[in-house]
Amino acid sequence: YRLAGEAPPPEPVCVFVAYPHTSFWLDLPLMLGIAWSHGISPGFLAKKQVFRPPFGALLRALGGIPVDRANPGTLVEDLTARARTGTPFALVIAPEGTLGGTGHWKSGFYRIAQEADVPIVLGYLDKPTRTGGLGPSFRPSGDVRADMDLVRAFYADKSGAKPRPAAVPSLREEEDAAPA
């Protein structure tokens, strides 16, 4: 893979979307490498099961944040509070929430960025072109459908590392915001 794309936003804190997400053990090092190459201090969410020995300590040292998907509790609120501190940090989130690629994206990335007033940076890996990097960044406008149209347009031609179905970028909130 070679580095391509845009420069990161100048803000010290952002939410970094990692998509398409088809292989944890390939996507993770490549996305961390993209962040580090831009001087971004990444943190990333992963299901708590991957933090067991022998990799748990290494993943935490690399910025891993374990998530109990059955009991997420105050995860969004905790991460929003961390983003508001202004300490340089890029929260890397694979919004599909699973490698299965079904259903809607998890909306936590959007809510954290909106509530903390930080930009969303679209990160990507594209196997056909063997590139990875950063796409556009934007601050959530509150118009979920318009913001997700931008996201869908950017990711329309991106394919993950493994030939798995990827969920089309969409949020349940878009359905809730649909005109009557």
Order of alpha helices (4+ residues) and beta strands (2+ residues): beta-beta-alpha-beta-alpha-beta-alpha-beta-alpha-beta-beta-alpha-alpha
